[in-house]
Amino acid sequence: MAKAYDGETIKGVPVTEQLIDEAVARAEQGYDVEVLKRRGRPKLDPSAEGESAIIPVRMDEELLNALTAKAEQDGLTRSEAIREAIRLWAHVA
């Protein structure tokens, strides 16, 4: 029989027939979906219902550089810095 897959896992472990057989056996036993790790980014507010809105914004190079520098200076991501600036501007806690 030909190999089912020739490669590595995301962590660089070679995919062998034994590894595939073990994964199949675990899958056939079933998974507890409550224990499975959720994929994707966590919610901004864990108590909030629904998903956070994604708002694409265009910036010129000067503004983007200023945002990046200020965010790094304050120990924030650019997204956190943008949210903080909008909260201040919109007078939202």
PyMOL Python script that loads the backbone (N, CA, C, O; Angstrom):
from pymol import cmd

cmd.read_pdbstr("""\
ATOM      1  N   MET A   1       0.842  -1.185   0.000  1.00  0.00           N
ATOM      2  CA  MET A   1       0.000   0.000   0.000  1.00  0.00           C
ATOM      3  C   MET A   1       0.885   1.246   0.000  1.00  0.00           C
ATOM      4  O   MET A   1       1.910   1.273   0.681  1.00  0.00           O
ATOM      5  N   ALA A   2       0.504   2.267  -0.750  1.00  0.00           N
ATOM      6  CA  ALA A   2       1.266   3.518  -0.814  1.00  0.00           C
ATOM      7  C   ALA A   2       1.075   4.308   0.471  1.00  0.00           C
ATOM      8  O   ALA A   2       0.081   4.144   1.179  1.00  0.00           O
ATOM      9  N   LYS A   3       2.044   5.167   0.758  1.00  0.00           N
ATOM     10  CA  LYS A   3       1.938   6.019   1.930  1.00  0.00           C
ATOM     11  C   LYS A   3       0.725   6.928   1.798  1.00  0.00           C
ATOM     12  O   LYS A   3       0.450   7.460   0.722  1.00  0.00           O
ATOM     13  N   ALA A   4       0.001   7.101   2.901  1.00  0.00           N
ATOM     14  CA  ALA A   4      -1.172   7.965   2.889  1.00  0.00           C
ATOM     15  C   ALA A   4      -0.758   9.430   2.821  1.00  0.00           C
ATOM     16  O   ALA A   4      -1.474  10.257   2.255  1.00  0.00           O
ATOM     17  N   TYR A   5       0.391   9.747   3.395  1.00  0.00           N
ATOM     18  CA  TYR A   5       0.846  11.129   3.452  1.00  0.00           C
ATOM     19  C   TYR A   5       2.352  11.120   3.586  1.00  0.00           C
ATOM     20  O   TYR A   5       2.910  10.320   4.336  1.00  0.00           O
ATOM     21  N   ASP A   6       2.999  11.993   2.873  1.00  0.00           N
ATOM     22  CA  ASP A   6       4.456  12.094   2.957  1.00  0.00           C
ATOM     23  C   ASP A   6       4.790  13.503   3.419  1.00  0.00           C
ATOM     24  O   ASP A   6       4.754  14.445   2.627  1.00  0.00           O
ATOM     25  N   GLY A   7       5.113  13.650   4.687  1.00  0.00           N
ATOM     26  CA  GLY A   7       5.422  14.984   5.192  1.00  0.00           C
ATOM     27  C   GLY A   7       5.577  14.991   6.691  1.00  0.00           C
ATOM     28  O   GLY A   7       5.906  13.982   7.314  1.00  0.00           O
ATOM     29  N   GLU A   8       5.330  16.161   7.256  1.00  0.00           N
ATOM     30  CA  GLU A   8       5.505  16.370   8.689  1.00  0.00           C
ATOM     31  C   GLU A   8       4.273  17.038   9.265  1.00  0.00           C
ATOM     32  O   GLU A   8       3.478  17.646   8.548  1.00  0.00           O
ATOM     33  N   THR A   9       4.132  16.911  10.590  1.00  0.00           N
ATOM     34  CA  THR A   9       3.082  17.646  11.278  1.00  0.00           C
ATOM     35  C   THR A   9       3.512  19.106  11.370  1.00  0.00           C
ATOM     36  O   THR A   9       4.633  19.454  10.996  1.00  0.00           O
ATOM     37  N   ILE A  10       2.630  19.946  11.862  1.00  0.00           N
ATOM     38  CA  ILE A  10       2.942  21.369  11.995  1.00  0.00           C
ATOM     39  C   ILE A  10       4.127  21.592  12.943  1.00  0.00           C
ATOM     40  O   ILE A  10       4.805  22.617  12.864  1.00  0.00           O
ATOM     41  N   LYS A  11       4.371  20.631  13.838  1.00  0.00           N
ATOM     42  CA  LYS A  11       5.493  20.732  14.774  1.00  0.00           C
ATOM     43  C   LYS A  11       6.742  20.031  14.261  1.00  0.00           C
ATOM     44  O   LYS A  11       7.721  19.897  14.995  1.00  0.00           O
ATOM     45  N   GLY A  12       6.720  19.582  13.008  1.00  0.00           N
ATOM     46  CA  GLY A  12       7.902  18.983  12.405  1.00  0.00           C
ATOM     47  C   GLY A  12       8.084  17.503  12.656  1.00  0.00           C
ATOM     48  O   GLY A  12       9.135  16.952  12.329  1.00  0.00           O
ATOM     49  N   VAL A  13       7.085  16.839  13.230  1.00  0.00           N
ATOM     50  CA  VAL A  13       7.164  15.400  13.486  1.00  0.00           C
ATOM     51  C   VAL A  13       6.828  14.666  12.191  1.00  0.00           C
ATOM     52  O   VAL A  13       5.802  14.950  11.573  1.00  0.00           O
ATOM     53  N   PRO A  14       7.683  13.718  11.768  1.00  0.00           N
ATOM     54  CA  PRO A  14       7.383  12.971  10.542  1.00  0.00           C
ATOM     55  C   PRO A  14       6.061  12.207  10.670  1.00  0.00           C
ATOM     56  O   PRO A  14       5.797  11.575  11.693  1.00  0.00           O
ATOM     57  N   VAL A  15       5.242  12.271   9.629  1.00  0.00           N
ATOM     58  CA  VAL A  15       3.973  11.542   9.621  1.00  0.00           C
ATOM     59  C   VAL A  15       4.258  10.121   9.154  1.00  0.00           C
ATOM     60  O   VAL A  15       4.664   9.893   8.015  1.00  0.00           O
ATOM     61  N   THR A  16       4.038   9.175  10.054  1.00  0.00           N
ATOM     62  CA  THR A  16       4.277   7.760   9.761  1.00  0.00           C
ATOM     63  C   THR A  16       2.940   7.021   9.755  1.00  0.00           C
ATOM     64  O   THR A  16       1.920   7.553  10.195  1.00  0.00           O
ATOM     65  N   GLU A  17       2.963   5.799   9.255  1.00  0.00           N
ATOM     66  CA  GLU A  17       1.752   4.976   9.286  1.00  0.00           C
ATOM     67  C   GLU A  17       1.286   4.789  10.726  1.00  0.00           C
ATOM     68  O   GLU A  17       0.086   4.804  11.001  1.00  0.00           O
ATOM     69  N   GLN A  18       2.242   4.611  11.650  1.00  0.00           N
ATOM     70  CA  GLN A  18       1.891   4.426  13.060  1.00  0.00           C
ATOM     71  C   GLN A  18       1.190   5.670  13.601  1.00  0.00           C
ATOM     72  O   GLN A  18       0.188   5.554  14.308  1.00  0.00           O
ATOM     73  N   LEU A  19       1.700   6.850  13.280  1.00  0.00           N
ATOM     74  CA  LEU A  19       1.090   8.095  13.741  1.00  0.00           C
ATOM     75  C   LEU A  19      -0.333   8.227  13.193  1.00  0.00           C
ATOM     76  O   LEU A  19      -1.244   8.642  13.909  1.00  0.00           O
ATOM     77  N   ILE A  20      -0.512   7.874  11.929  1.00  0.00           N
ATOM     78  CA  ILE A  20      -1.841   7.931  11.317  1.00  0.00           C
ATOM     79  C   ILE A  20      -2.781   6.939  11.997  1.00  0.00           C
ATOM     80  O   ILE A  20      -3.923   7.277  12.309  1.00  0.00           O
ATOM     81  N   ASP A  21      -2.303   5.718  12.227  1.00  0.00           N
ATOM     82  CA  ASP A  21      -3.129   4.703  12.885  1.00  0.00           C
ATOM     83  C   ASP A  21      -3.553   5.155  14.281  1.00  0.00           C
ATOM     84  O   ASP A  21      -4.698   4.940  14.679  1.00  0.00           O
ATOM     85  N   GLU A  22      -2.636   5.780  15.028  1.00  0.00           N
ATOM     86  CA  GLU A  22      -2.958   6.270  16.372  1.00  0.00           C
ATOM     87  C   GLU A  22      -3.999   7.387  16.310  1.00  0.00           C
ATOM     88  O   GLU A  22      -4.910   7.437  17.135  1.00  0.00           O
ATOM     89  N   ALA A  23      -3.863   8.276  15.338  1.00  0.00           N
ATOM     90  CA  ALA A  23      -4.826   9.370  15.189  1.00  0.00           C
ATOM     91  C   ALA A  23      -6.203   8.832  14.819  1.00  0.00           C
ATOM     92  O   ALA A  23      -7.218   9.311  15.324  1.00  0.00           O
ATOM     93  N   VAL A  24      -6.235   7.842  13.942  1.00  0.00           N
ATOM     94  CA  VAL A  24      -7.506   7.227  13.546  1.00  0.00           C
ATOM     95  C   VAL A  24      -8.158   6.561  14.754  1.00  0.00           C
ATOM     96  O   VAL A  24      -9.363   6.699  14.964  1.00  0.00           O
ATOM     97  N   ALA A  25      -7.371   5.843  15.543  1.00  0.00           N
ATOM     98  CA  ALA A  25      -7.913   5.162  16.725  1.00  0.00           C
ATOM     99  C   ALA A  25      -8.512   6.173  17.703  1.00  0.00           C
ATOM    100  O   ALA A  25      -9.592   5.941  18.246  1.00  0.00           O
ATOM    101  N   ARG A  26      -7.815   7.298  17.934  1.00  0.00           N
ATOM    102  CA  ARG A  26      -8.340   8.340  18.835  1.00  0.00           C
ATOM    103  C   ARG A  26      -9.639   8.922  18.274  1.00  0.00           C
ATOM    104  O   ARG A  26     -10.594   9.152  19.015  1.00  0.00           O
ATOM    105  N   ALA A  27      -9.666   9.156  16.970  1.00  0.00           N
ATOM    106  CA  ALA A  27     -10.859   9.732  16.341  1.00  0.00           C
ATOM    107  C   ALA A  27     -12.040   8.775  16.429  1.00  0.00           C
ATOM    108  O   ALA A  27     -13.170   9.199  16.668  1.00  0.00           O
ATOM    109  N   GLU A  28     -11.781   7.489  16.239  1.00  0.00           N
ATOM    110  CA  GLU A  28     -12.859   6.502  16.297  1.00  0.00           C
ATOM    111  C   GLU A  28     -13.424   6.358  17.702  1.00  0.00           C
ATOM    112  O   GLU A  28     -14.592   6.005  17.866  1.00  0.00           O
ATOM    113  N   GLN A  29     -12.600   6.630  18.727  1.00  0.00           N
ATOM    114  CA  GLN A  29     -13.084   6.602  20.106  1.00  0.00           C
ATOM    115  C   GLN A  29     -13.987   7.800  20.380  1.00  0.00           C
ATOM    116  O   GLN A  29     -14.835   7.752  21.271  1.00  0.00           O
ATOM    117  N   GLY A  30     -13.808   8.858  19.626  1.00  0.00           N
ATOM    118  CA  GLY A  30     -14.609  10.070  19.799  1.00  0.00           C
ATOM    119  C   GLY A  30     -13.876  11.100  20.639  1.00  0.00           C
ATOM    120  O   GLY A  30     -13.002  10.771  21.441  1.00  0.00           O
ATOM    121  N   TYR A  31     -14.252  12.349  20.434  1.00  0.00           N
ATOM    122  CA  TYR A  31     -13.643  13.460  21.160  1.00  0.00           C
ATOM    123  C   TYR A  31     -14.700  14.147  22.011  1.00  0.00           C
ATOM    124  O   TYR A  31     -15.866  14.232  21.624  1.00  0.00           O
ATOM    125  N   ASP A  32     -14.290  14.625  23.152  1.00  0.00           N
ATOM    126  CA  ASP A  32     -15.163  15.440  23.991  1.00  0.00           C
ATOM    127  C   ASP A  32     -15.045  16.872  23.482  1.00  0.00           C
ATOM    128  O   ASP A  32     -14.038  17.537  23.724  1.00  0.00           O
ATOM    129  N   VAL A  33     -16.067  17.346  22.781  1.00  0.00           N
ATOM    130  CA  VAL A  33     -15.976  18.667  22.154  1.00  0.00           C
ATOM    131  C   VAL A  33     -15.834  19.795  23.170  1.00  0.00           C
ATOM    132  O   VAL A  33     -15.361  20.877  22.823  1.00  0.00           O
ATOM    133  N   GLU A  34     -16.231  19.563  24.408  1.00  0.00           N
ATOM    134  CA  GLU A  34     -16.077  20.589  25.442  1.00  0.00           C
ATOM    135  C   GLU A  34     -14.609  20.776  25.823  1.00  0.00           C
ATOM    136  O   GLU A  34     -14.228  21.829  26.333  1.00  0.00           O
ATOM    137  N   VAL A  35     -13.791  19.760  25.576  1.00  0.00           N
ATOM    138  CA  VAL A  35     -12.385  19.808  25.964  1.00  0.00           C
ATOM    139  C   VAL A  35     -11.494  20.266  24.809  1.00  0.00           C
ATOM    140  O   VAL A  35     -10.376  20.732  25.034  1.00  0.00           O
ATOM    141  N   LEU A  36     -11.988  20.134  23.570  1.00  0.00           N
ATOM    142  CA  LEU A  36     -11.172  20.507  22.418  1.00  0.00           C
ATOM    143  C   LEU A  36     -10.801  21.983  22.468  1.00  0.00           C
ATOM    144  O   LEU A  36     -11.595  22.820  22.897  1.00  0.00           O
ATOM    145  N   LYS A  37      -9.598  22.290  22.029  1.00  0.00           N
ATOM    146  CA  LYS A  37      -9.122  23.668  22.014  1.00  0.00           C
ATOM    147  C   LYS A  37      -9.861  24.445  20.929  1.00  0.00           C
ATOM    148  O   LYS A  37      -9.936  24.011  19.780  1.00  0.00           O
ATOM    149  N   ARG A  38     -10.402  25.591  21.308  1.00  0.00           N
ATOM    150  CA  ARG A  38     -11.077  26.440  20.329  1.00  0.00           C
ATOM    151  C   ARG A  38     -10.052  27.034  19.386  1.00  0.00           C
ATOM    152  O   ARG A  38      -8.945  27.379  19.799  1.00  0.00           O
ATOM    153  N   ARG A  39     -10.416  27.153  18.132  1.00  0.00           N
ATOM    154  CA  ARG A  39      -9.528  27.723  17.130  1.00  0.00           C
ATOM    155  C   ARG A  39      -9.856  29.194  16.953  1.00  0.00           C
ATOM    156  O   ARG A  39     -10.962  29.645  17.253  1.00  0.00           O
ATOM    157  N   GLY A  40      -8.872  29.930  16.460  1.00  0.00           N
ATOM    158  CA  GLY A  40      -9.092  31.343  16.194  1.00  0.00           C
ATOM    159  C   GLY A  40      -8.741  32.210  17.389  1.00  0.00           C
ATOM    160  O   GLY A  40      -8.286  31.728  18.426  1.00  0.00           O
ATOM    161  N   ARG A  41      -8.961  33.475  17.215  1.00  0.00           N
ATOM    162  CA  ARG A  41      -8.632  34.426  18.277  1.00  0.00           C
ATOM    163  C   ARG A  41      -9.711  34.427  19.354  1.00  0.00           C
ATOM    164  O   ARG A  41     -10.885  34.191  19.071  1.00  0.00           O
ATOM    165  N   PRO A  42      -9.300  34.695  20.592  1.00  0.00           N
ATOM    166  CA  PRO A  42     -10.311  34.786  21.651  1.00  0.00           C
ATOM    167  C   PRO A  42     -11.132  36.066  21.486  1.00  0.00           C
ATOM    168  O   PRO A  42     -10.705  37.009  20.820  1.00  0.00           O
ATOM    169  N   LYS A  43     -12.302  36.085  22.096  1.00  0.00           N
ATOM    170  CA  LYS A  43     -13.149  37.272  22.053  1.00  0.00           C
ATOM    171  C   LYS A  43     -12.469  38.421  22.788  1.00  0.00           C
ATOM    172  O   LYS A  43     -11.715  38.201  23.736  1.00  0.00           O
ATOM    173  N   LEU A  44     -12.736  39.640  22.350  1.00  0.00           N
ATOM    174  CA  LEU A  44     -12.233  40.808  23.067  1.00  0.00           C
ATOM    175  C   LEU A  44     -12.872  40.884  24.442  1.00  0.00           C
ATOM    176  O   LEU A  44     -12.210  41.216  25.425  1.00  0.00           O
ATOM    177  N   ASP A  45     -14.164  40.573  24.511  1.00  0.00           N
ATOM    178  CA  ASP A  45     -14.909  40.568  25.768  1.00  0.00           C
ATOM    179  C   ASP A  45     -15.559  39.195  25.901  1.00  0.00           C
ATOM    180  O   ASP A  45     -16.562  38.919  25.244  1.00  0.00           O
ATOM    181  N   PRO A  46     -14.995  38.327  26.750  1.00  0.00           N
ATOM    182  CA  PRO A  46     -15.515  36.961  26.866  1.00  0.00           C
ATOM    183  C   PRO A  46     -16.996  36.891  27.234  1.00  0.00           C
ATOM    184  O   PRO A  46     -17.660  35.904  26.917  1.00  0.00           O
ATOM    185  N   SER A  47     -17.526  37.927  27.901  1.00  0.00           N
ATOM    186  CA  SER A  47     -18.936  37.909  28.297  1.00  0.00           C
ATOM    187  C   SER A  47     -19.859  38.389  27.182  1.00  0.00           C
ATOM    188  O   SER A  47     -21.078  38.268  27.298  1.00  0.00           O
ATOM    189  N   ALA A  48     -19.295  38.932  26.101  1.00  0.00           N
ATOM    190  CA  ALA A  48     -20.105  39.469  25.006  1.00  0.00           C
ATOM    191  C   ALA A  48     -20.659  38.351  24.134  1.00  0.00           C
ATOM    192  O   ALA A  48     -20.035  37.303  23.969  1.00  0.00           O
ATOM    193  N   GLU A  49     -21.833  38.594  23.584  1.00  0.00           N
ATOM    194  CA  GLU A  49     -22.450  37.658  22.644  1.00  0.00           C
ATOM    195  C   GLU A  49     -21.943  37.968  21.245  1.00  0.00           C
ATOM    196  O   GLU A  49     -21.651  39.122  20.933  1.00  0.00           O
ATOM    197  N   GLY A  50     -21.835  36.952  20.401  1.00  0.00           N
ATOM    198  CA  GLY A  50     -21.465  37.161  19.012  1.00  0.00           C
ATOM    199  C   GLY A  50     -19.989  37.454  18.816  1.00  0.00           C
ATOM    200  O   GLY A  50     -19.185  37.377  19.745  1.00  0.00           O
ATOM    201  N   GLU A  51     -19.663  37.789  17.594  1.00  0.00           N
ATOM    202  CA  GLU A  51     -18.280  38.043  17.205  1.00  0.00           C
ATOM    203  C   GLU A  51     -17.973  39.538  17.233  1.00  0.00           C
ATOM    204  O   GLU A  51     -18.880  40.365  17.140  1.00  0.00           O
ATOM    205  N   SER A  52     -16.701  39.880  17.359  1.00  0.00           N
ATOM    206  CA  SER A  52     -16.261  41.268  17.254  1.00  0.00           C
ATOM    207  C   SER A  52     -16.247  41.663  15.781  1.00  0.00           C
ATOM    208  O   SER A  52     -15.932  40.851  14.910  1.00  0.00           O
ATOM    209  N   ALA A  53     -16.588  42.909  15.519  1.00  0.00           N
ATOM    210  CA  ALA A  53     -16.570  43.405  14.142  1.00  0.00           C
ATOM    211  C   ALA A  53     -15.137  43.683  13.718  1.00  0.00           C
ATOM    212  O   ALA A  53     -14.331  44.178  14.505  1.00  0.00           O
ATOM    213  N   ILE A  54     -14.830  43.364  12.476  1.00  0.00           N
ATOM    214  CA  ILE A  54     -13.520  43.671  11.903  1.00  0.00           C
ATOM    215  C   ILE A  54     -13.720  44.859  10.980  1.00  0.00           C
ATOM    216  O   ILE A  54     -14.519  44.801  10.045  1.00  0.00           O
ATOM    217  N   ILE A  55     -12.985  45.946  11.246  1.00  0.00           N
ATOM    218  CA  ILE A  55     -13.129  47.173  10.474  1.00  0.00           C
ATOM    219  C   ILE A  55     -11.803  47.479   9.786  1.00  0.00           C
ATOM    220  O   ILE A  55     -10.881  47.970  10.437  1.00  0.00           O
ATOM    221  N   PRO A  56     -11.680  47.202   8.487  1.00  0.00           N
ATOM    222  CA  PRO A  56     -10.438  47.540   7.783  1.00  0.00           C
ATOM    223  C   PRO A  56     -10.296  49.065   7.670  1.00  0.00           C
ATOM    224  O   PRO A  56     -11.266  49.766   7.382  1.00  0.00           O
ATOM    225  N   VAL A  57      -9.105  49.556   7.894  1.00  0.00           N
ATOM    226  CA  VAL A  57      -8.838  50.998   7.830  1.00  0.00           C
ATOM    227  C   VAL A  57      -7.572  51.225   7.016  1.00  0.00           C
ATOM    228  O   VAL A  57      -6.566  50.544   7.215  1.00  0.00           O
ATOM    229  N   ARG A  58      -7.627  52.185   6.102  1.00  0.00           N
ATOM    230  CA  ARG A  58      -6.435  52.552   5.329  1.00  0.00           C
ATOM    231  C   ARG A  58      -5.699  53.676   6.044  1.00  0.00           C
ATOM    232  O   ARG A  58      -6.316  54.594   6.586  1.00  0.00           O
ATOM    233  N   MET A  59      -4.365  53.591   6.037  1.00  0.00           N
ATOM    234  CA  MET A  59      -3.525  54.630   6.640  1.00  0.00           C
ATOM    235  C   MET A  59      -2.368  54.928   5.716  1.00  0.00           C
ATOM    236  O   MET A  59      -1.836  54.043   5.046  1.00  0.00           O
ATOM    237  N   ASP A  60      -1.987  56.205   5.693  1.00  0.00           N
ATOM    238  CA  ASP A  60      -0.780  56.526   4.938  1.00  0.00           C
ATOM    239  C   ASP A  60       0.426  56.069   5.757  1.00  0.00           C
ATOM    240  O   ASP A  60       0.300  55.750   6.940  1.00  0.00           O
ATOM    241  N   GLU A  61       1.576  56.042   5.127  1.00  0.00           N
ATOM    242  CA  GLU A  61       2.784  55.504   5.765  1.00  0.00           C
ATOM    243  C   GLU A  61       3.153  56.269   7.034  1.00  0.00           C
ATOM    244  O   GLU A  61       3.561  55.665   8.026  1.00  0.00           O
ATOM    245  N   GLU A  62       3.013  57.589   7.007  1.00  0.00           N
ATOM    246  CA  GLU A  62       3.369  58.403   8.175  1.00  0.00           C
ATOM    247  C   GLU A  62       2.498  58.047   9.377  1.00  0.00           C
ATOM    248  O   GLU A  62       3.008  57.885  10.485  1.00  0.00           O
ATOM    249  N   LEU A  63       1.190  57.923   9.164  1.00  0.00           N
ATOM    250  CA  LEU A  63       0.280  57.586  10.255  1.00  0.00           C
ATOM    251  C   LEU A  63       0.536  56.170  10.764  1.00  0.00           C
ATOM    252  O   LEU A  63       0.530  55.935  11.972  1.00  0.00           O
ATOM    253  N   LEU A  64       0.759  55.231   9.855  1.00  0.00           N
ATOM    254  CA  LEU A  64       1.042  53.853  10.249  1.00  0.00           C
ATOM    255  C   LEU A  64       2.330  53.767  11.066  1.00  0.00           C
ATOM    256  O   LEU A  64       2.386  53.046  12.062  1.00  0.00           O
ATOM    257  N   ASN A  65       3.361  54.497  10.649  1.00  0.00           N
ATOM    258  CA  ASN A  65       4.624  54.507  11.402  1.00  0.00           C
ATOM    259  C   ASN A  65       4.432  55.101  12.791  1.00  0.00           C
ATOM    260  O   ASN A  65       4.982  54.596  13.769  1.00  0.00           O
ATOM    261  N   ALA A  66       3.642  56.184  12.876  1.00  0.00           N
ATOM    262  CA  ALA A  66       3.378  56.807  14.178  1.00  0.00           C
ATOM    263  C   ALA A  66       2.596  55.854  15.077  1.00  0.00           C
ATOM    264  O   ALA A  66       2.894  55.731  16.265  1.00  0.00           O
ATOM    265  N   LEU A  67       1.598  55.181  14.509  1.00  0.00           N
ATOM    266  CA  LEU A  67       0.810  54.207  15.263  1.00  0.00           C
ATOM    267  C   LEU A  67       1.694  53.084  15.786  1.00  0.00           C
ATOM    268  O   LEU A  67       1.617  52.726  16.961  1.00  0.00           O
ATOM    269  N   THR A  68       2.524  52.535  14.929  1.00  0.00           N
ATOM    270  CA  THR A  68       3.402  51.428  15.311  1.00  0.00           C
ATOM    271  C   THR A  68       4.355  51.848  16.421  1.00  0.00           C
ATOM    272  O   THR A  68       4.536  51.117  17.395  1.00  0.00           O
ATOM    273  N   ALA A  69       4.964  53.020  16.281  1.00  0.00           N
ATOM    274  CA  ALA A  69       5.917  53.512  17.284  1.00  0.00           C
ATOM    275  C   ALA A  69       5.232  53.734  18.626  1.00  0.00           C
ATOM    276  O   ALA A  69       5.758  53.329  19.663  1.00  0.00           O
ATOM    277  N   LYS A  70       4.060  54.376  18.619  1.00  0.00           N
ATOM    278  CA  LYS A  70       3.340  54.661  19.869  1.00  0.00           C
ATOM    279  C   LYS A  70       2.860  53.370  20.522  1.00  0.00           C
ATOM    280  O   LYS A  70       2.934  53.228  21.742  1.00  0.00           O
ATOM    281  N   ALA A  71       2.375  52.436  19.726  1.00  0.00           N
ATOM    282  CA  ALA A  71       1.919  51.158  20.277  1.00  0.00           C
ATOM    283  C   ALA A  71       3.079  50.418  20.936  1.00  0.00           C
ATOM    284  O   ALA A  71       2.935  49.894  22.041  1.00  0.00           O
ATOM    285  N   GLU A  72       4.232  50.374  20.259  1.00  0.00           N
ATOM    286  CA  GLU A  72       5.410  49.708  20.840  1.00  0.00           C
ATOM    287  C   GLU A  72       5.846  50.403  22.121  1.00  0.00           C
ATOM    288  O   GLU A  72       6.190  49.744  23.102  1.00  0.00           O
ATOM    289  N   GLN A  73       5.835  51.726  22.117  1.00  0.00           N
ATOM    290  CA  GLN A  73       6.232  52.510  23.293  1.00  0.00           C
ATOM    291  C   GLN A  73       5.319  52.199  24.484  1.00  0.00           C
ATOM    292  O   GLN A  73       5.780  52.124  25.624  1.00  0.00           O
ATOM    293  N   ASP A  74       4.031  52.021  24.212  1.00  0.00           N
ATOM    294  CA  ASP A  74       3.057  51.771  25.275  1.00  0.00           C
ATOM    295  C   ASP A  74       2.859  50.285  25.576  1.00  0.00           C
ATOM    296  O   ASP A  74       2.065  49.927  26.447  1.00  0.00           O
ATOM    297  N   GLY A  75       3.583  49.418  24.854  1.00  0.00           N
ATOM    298  CA  GLY A  75       3.458  47.979  25.085  1.00  0.00           C
ATOM    299  C   GLY A  75       2.123  47.418  24.618  1.00  0.00           C
ATOM    300  O   GLY A  75       1.587  46.488  25.221  1.00  0.00           O
ATOM    301  N   LEU A  76       1.587  47.986  23.541  1.00  0.00           N
ATOM    302  CA  LEU A  76       0.304  47.551  23.001  1.00  0.00           C
ATOM    303  C   LEU A  76       0.482  47.005  21.595  1.00  0.00           C
ATOM    304  O   LEU A  76       1.482  47.279  20.931  1.00  0.00           O
ATOM    305  N   THR A  77      -0.496  46.231  21.151  1.00  0.00           N
ATOM    306  CA  THR A  77      -0.541  45.890  19.735  1.00  0.00           C
ATOM    307  C   THR A  77      -1.130  47.093  19.009  1.00  0.00           C
ATOM    308  O   THR A  77      -1.710  47.979  19.637  1.00  0.00           O
ATOM    309  N   ARG A  78      -0.986  47.124  17.703  1.00  0.00           N
ATOM    310  CA  ARG A  78      -1.588  48.228  16.948  1.00  0.00           C
ATOM    311  C   ARG A  78      -3.103  48.218  17.111  1.00  0.00           C
ATOM    312  O   ARG A  78      -3.718  49.277  17.235  1.00  0.00           O
ATOM    313  N   SER A  79      -3.706  47.041  17.114  1.00  0.00           N
ATOM    314  CA  SER A  79      -5.163  46.956  17.290  1.00  0.00           C
ATOM    315  C   SER A  79      -5.590  47.513  18.642  1.00  0.00           C
ATOM    316  O   SER A  79      -6.574  48.247  18.731  1.00  0.00           O
ATOM    317  N   GLU A  80      -4.851  47.165  19.694  1.00  0.00           N
ATOM    318  CA  GLU A  80      -5.175  47.690  21.025  1.00  0.00           C
ATOM    319  C   GLU A  80      -5.041  49.206  21.055  1.00  0.00           C
ATOM    320  O   GLU A  80      -5.874  49.894  21.644  1.00  0.00           O
ATOM    321  N   ALA A  81      -3.997  49.726  20.422  1.00  0.00           N
ATOM    322  CA  ALA A  81      -3.787  51.174  20.389  1.00  0.00           C
ATOM    323  C   ALA A  81      -4.914  51.873  19.630  1.00  0.00           C
ATOM    324  O   ALA A  81      -5.390  52.926  20.054  1.00  0.00           O
ATOM    325  N   ILE A  82      -5.336  51.293  18.520  1.00  0.00           N
ATOM    326  CA  ILE A  82      -6.442  51.877  17.746  1.00  0.00           C
ATOM    327  C   ILE A  82      -7.722  51.870  18.574  1.00  0.00           C
ATOM    328  O   ILE A  82      -8.429  52.877  18.625  1.00  0.00           O
ATOM    329  N   ARG A  83      -8.031  50.745  19.224  1.00  0.00           N
ATOM    330  CA  ARG A  83      -9.245  50.682  20.056  1.00  0.00           C
ATOM    331  C   ARG A  83      -9.189  51.713  21.173  1.00  0.00           C
ATOM    332  O   ARG A  83     -10.186  52.380  21.453  1.00  0.00           O
ATOM    333  N   GLU A  84      -8.024  51.850  21.819  1.00  0.00           N
ATOM    334  CA  GLU A  84      -7.877  52.821  22.906  1.00  0.00           C
ATOM    335  C   GLU A  84      -8.086  54.243  22.389  1.00  0.00           C
ATOM    336  O   GLU A  84      -8.774  55.039  23.028  1.00  0.00           O
ATOM    337  N   ALA A  85      -7.503  54.564  21.247  1.00  0.00           N
ATOM    338  CA  ALA A  85      -7.649  55.906  20.675  1.00  0.00           C
ATOM    339  C   ALA A  85      -9.110  56.195  20.327  1.00  0.00           C
ATOM    340  O   ALA A  85      -9.597  57.300  20.568  1.00  0.00           O
ATOM    341  N   ILE A  86      -9.807  55.215  19.764  1.00  0.00           N
ATOM    342  CA  ILE A  86     -11.214  55.421  19.407  1.00  0.00           C
ATOM    343  C   ILE A  86     -12.068  55.580  20.657  1.00  0.00           C
ATOM    344  O   ILE A  86     -12.980  56.407  20.681  1.00  0.00           O
ATOM    345  N   ARG A  87     -11.786  54.803  21.693  1.00  0.00           N
ATOM    346  CA  ARG A  87     -12.540  54.949  22.949  1.00  0.00           C
ATOM    347  C   ARG A  87     -12.378  56.358  23.514  1.00  0.00           C
ATOM    348  O   ARG A  87     -13.354  56.967  23.953  1.00  0.00           O
ATOM    349  N   LEU A  88     -11.156  56.875  23.504  1.00  0.00           N
ATOM    350  CA  LEU A  88     -10.916  58.238  23.997  1.00  0.00           C
ATOM    351  C   LEU A  88     -11.647  59.260  23.137  1.00  0.00           C
ATOM    352  O   LEU A  88     -12.283  60.173  23.663  1.00  0.00           O
ATOM    353  N   TRP A  89     -11.562  59.115  21.827  1.00  0.00           N
ATOM    354  CA  TRP A  89     -12.195  60.045  20.893  1.00  0.00           C
ATOM    355  C   TRP A  89     -13.715  60.018  21.015  1.00  0.00           C
ATOM    356  O   TRP A  89     -14.371  61.059  20.977  1.00  0.00           O
ATOM    357  N   ALA A  90     -14.268  58.809  21.162  1.00  0.00           N
ATOM    358  CA  ALA A  90     -15.720  58.648  21.213  1.00  0.00           C
ATOM    359  C   ALA A  90     -16.280  58.749  22.632  1.00  0.00           C
ATOM    360  O   ALA A  90     -17.487  58.617  22.833  1.00  0.00           O
ATOM    361  N   HIS A  91     -15.407  58.982  23.615  1.00  0.00           N
ATOM    362  CA  HIS A  91     -15.810  59.083  25.028  1.00  0.00           C
ATOM    363  C   HIS A  91     -16.546  57.823  25.488  1.00  0.00           C
ATOM    364  O   HIS A  91     -17.601  57.894  26.118  1.00  0.00           O
ATOM    365  N   VAL A  92     -15.960  56.665  25.156  1.00  0.00           N
ATOM    366  CA  VAL A  92     -16.512  55.371  25.556  1.00  0.00           C
ATOM    367  C   VAL A  92     -15.532  54.729  26.527  1.00  0.00           C
ATOM    368  O   VAL A  92     -14.328  54.699  26.273  1.00  0.00           O
ATOM    369  N   ALA A  93     -16.049  54.215  27.636  1.00  0.00           N
ATOM    370  CA  ALA A  93     -15.175  53.626  28.659  1.00  0.00           C
ATOM    371  C   ALA A  93     -14.443  52.417  28.163  1.00  0.00           C
ATOM    372  O   ALA A  93     -13.671  51.813  28.908  1.00  0.00           O
TER     373      ALA A  93
END
""", "prot")
cmd.dss("prot")
cmd.show_as("cartoon", "prot")
cmd.util.cbc("prot")
cmd.orient("prot")
